[in-house]
Amino acid sequence: MRGEGLPTQVACRVLGVSESGFYEWRNRPPSTRAIRHAWLTDLIHQIHQQSRGTYGALRVHAELKLGYGIAVGHNAVAMLMRRAGLAGLSGSRGPRRRRITPVDTPADLVDRNFARHQPDQLWVTDVTEHPTREGKVYCAVVLDVFSRRVVGWSIDQSATSALVTSALGMRSPIEYERIHHNKTQPPHHSSK
């Protein structure tokens, strides 16, 4: 208020402090805490600048403690950075978009109609990934839509079309001719 041109008496009366207290405060040398905070703020600026503005309070605190051997609390570093207007970059860059390459999708032969009234009219497959101690394995299962029974299955270390073909191979080649709805088309076998 005094800096805005108000008389000292008015400013002291509005703030509820005595004039003598104001003059004593103004002429008092800075406290050891204020000196330490000013020194730490300079170091924080230096560390933040060396990191090209990427370090946040956690990393600046670690650098002060481990790199410079200064005993300071994390909250003090966060407060001083906030006062100085410094912030690090967030470690999370958010969800990364995957590039989806256009692939030829087979025609939908069942027109999204999965209701059947007899067994062995429509089979569907699904490939699932399962983590194990020795790595990932993939399981392909072929289900009959009507009875929900497993028609065939296969397990392999890679999710290829051979995995689905092996699952379908548990049945005779003639049964391949039935409508099979999946993202990958099974090989065509001629019926004899």
Beta strands, then each sheet from edge to edge (+ up, - down):
strand 1: 123-132
strand 2: 135-144
strand 3: 150-156
strand 4: 180-181
sheet 1: 3+ 2- 1+ 4+
end
